[in-house]
Amino acid sequence: MSWKEAAEPVLTRMPSVRRPDGHVPFKRKLGWTAGVLVLYFFLTNVYLYGVNIGGQDAFGQFRSILAGGQGTVLQLGIGPIVTASIVLQLLGGADLLGLDTDDPRDQVLYQGLQKLLVVVMIFLTGLPMVFAGGFLQVDPQVAGSLPFGQMGVKWLIFAQIAVGGILVLFMDEIISKWGVGSGIGLFIIAGVSQKLLGGLFAWPGLPGQTGLVPTWIGLITGNADAPSLLTGNGIQYLVLGGGGLLALVTTVLIFAVVVYAESVRVEIPLSHARVKGARGRFPVKLIYASVLPMILVRALQANLQFLGRILYSQLGASGMPNWLGTYSGGAPTGGLFYYLAPIQSRGQWMWWTGTVGQEPWQIIIRVLIDLTFMVIGGAIFAIFWVETTDMGPEATAKQIQNSGMQIPGFRQNTGVIEKVMERYIPQVTVIGGALVGLLAVLANMLGTIGDVSGTGLLLTVSITYKLYEEIAEEQLMEMHPMMREMFGG
């Protein structure tokens, strides 16, 4: 008996959001999307009962791309979903699952397996956060007021985290089936947008750093606490410090580069085999696999760093070998986990400023490892993403063939169309994935407004651009219902 036959009774019974029976009007889709976003913002402000606020964030600088909120019900964010996707992509890429996504039965099994893996990842990620020291600390007052003591409070905290992880899973599914875009993408946009707005407009006196706009108002009016702009310290403050000029330039540049890259494409001409004069084009974008595979790469790095912090919290400074990692303030300062940690800000690599405790050669090695990890990882995960989302040459050729279209000058045959697609899709996928990885590292090294991670900013710009295209497509189908069949609606 195969694993599919053994697991089918469980996987087919996994709870799921019912698909709409017919076309969902655009206004209703917007309503579902807005409702889920409001719920998301609400849950990121519901703090865990029994937690002593102020513990270390297990995800740290990865928080902007994993969404959620430290110490809240959405402590795990989209982490379990992304980690489960990594596992499925690796298993699918090695052809170990034996699932045919064109088969409706196998589609149900795949979706059920993904949900089961998400639940497993909730346990594997949530339990160490609660029971390993330094992440989520129990409030002694709550533990003293409840009859089941500190251990019982820990299980209560984990139950809240698990419920939050399940809610994120179903919120993502609701948006995918009843709303616009994907829940994961919208949650990333929401989290990053909050940090961007805070980095621009946060007023003095509010938690966090003062925003760019109030800082410049203070500089213009002479009320800012800053050195003279005519001195070397003043110029450094203006470019690298509170003035934020470099962060502003980097943010604008990332916006411009991503929007430009989204518009660069190779268009393959198509014509209808039966309807004379009916023509079209199949676009192969430079960022063909989108920037979503970057979530998988960064999530893999986040899990590696999470593992290092768990080992350090359990073994302690004296028990953990120095070659494996040394820590200060919850951050790696040496050893393997230091070199595997991504560069998150200018202060982590500009050794000449005197703010970095490592030697220049150590910093250079770390930068090169981060760059290699992101560029090669971006290309590899982009390939996996294209193959598992039916965007590869074979799947694309079948879609074109089934739509009745063909490439002018070539026989109307799936194999012929596939060979033409193989000239463009694999190469563009690798180049686009590597380019996005390079941009993410550069953005992190130069810094952005609100200290948003480079990957988070890339994801936000790209997802927003695609969301705009999808909304335009939905509006077109609302105005012209006949277009719905052309878009597969």
Steps between C-alpha positions, in 0.01 A plus 500: 500500500642839396529795737220676312253219572605489865482879551192568286242455784684766705602743224157511334335584833719798583278806563492744211322813382227418249561627149238734352245322280519763229645838418559726801423867423796734528345708779440189706863395446614839624271462799646161596855631450439811711329296772792255528749789508309667784501168687874468437573847643275423797678171578845662478388721790357219715782411739550152637349447844760395754804637314739747658543752219861580417652163407720453196329481161576154366489628143667837561572680173306235307176623657412733209485214248349241735224744607327458834601681817737424788311393812161496324263224393669516159842433651582245229369713211521323165810308609336153524332543159827606335702222666242241393524636145880459509465136605238431232707671232808298590302175505326590174825606336653161590182329368447321831130582536376333182210745473360618168363853549281457190312218674215638720555221757870576527421871530287429808777283646760772434290767670428270794870413530590869500255572784627203699858623459394849613360350822824304550705818446283687752603243761865488393528881505262591782613252765865621511380862517301422813712240675850618399633791704522856374214511250162511675531537875216420738358787703557397865186684615281300260674175596440574867132581449413179311473155660706309241826693555773611261502185285125526450535865395761396242259251345230770504738735312579230246127435446450868418794494257365184333155655458662808344698282256184314394313830459773633266471181292124540453518878453744439214263240353200735524679771304630251241149364433269791577719810486762672286864387495644270765478530875873449550578784260248736660628428850854582389380823339313593819800440728756673277268795428462560872878523540535721191236743624662502845840566342353795311259664743572375857495813716747566783377346823343197337660154549787437259710738296376837379369490144676652202245779443504635862881476500529712186246749632720532808813544287338772288361689800822454701327307780665164431760365742765446231860609438572785260436383145815678382725266699602141428281372784208699362538352152526152650184568703323624187594199285536210741337619821167657586490698174445171318606616153659166409198309629267724298705457181520122549125470558412706192758311293358160604149619408621617158709189424225254596231683301735519200594130533131406516445678167800339323380193315539278196168478316438182300243561222191278495217454251173311525498178301135535389406865534671695226652830613483411871848566635665539834833489682635288781723719725807348665595764758854558622379417852302206364473313831413826682685588820300256713779236492703753700266431792612138489870594495470745790277257693771236466754749641257594779457135599878449506543802730208381714675164538821675608321705764325190635833318529655800675207535742521130590878452507599842628816697428723238664335195344475620140821452294651828380531368144125450496408842629561769760217734598455844654158650565333216310696567179787284368841664523721214380506140383297323232166666583662844473620432146158354405315805639390743223618860498205704624635856529791730421627474857572129454757541223642855503801412720668839445227672703621324815158350580586144389679267739626254238812514284462623139583154359221347710251757373605447137454123533154554652399737219622256233313208662181706524534610137568144381213361708251753364608495135530121466209434736283749313573326169439149641176585677381694194540180295313298763228768513450498123477121486263460795263781395451374142704782347766278342541438125297176498206636703500828303500312169196298612316817603567665162397183316178464702406863432508433126797729441822422315831666419496633140737307277498189722281191498212492748661242722566506876854368458587768244362779721688357798831512310440867415421576865816321612703762314377774733336385826789310671759768419276791600398320820863456612601855405195654670545297821870591523424869430241517776744338743767755411259791545387368839859484632590846367186654650581347840859624487406857406195527726143609427238729651367362827779237507285276283696199378602504134309179436190642667516815286550296181207278589277796580569683174465188283188368675337845482579520127349156438200587717443809287511283185256251652257774606515648148428153358206449738353838405537412131311175553228682691450747214527232231373162628603332174863567596456271800531189286821632340656547847369166623258663745 
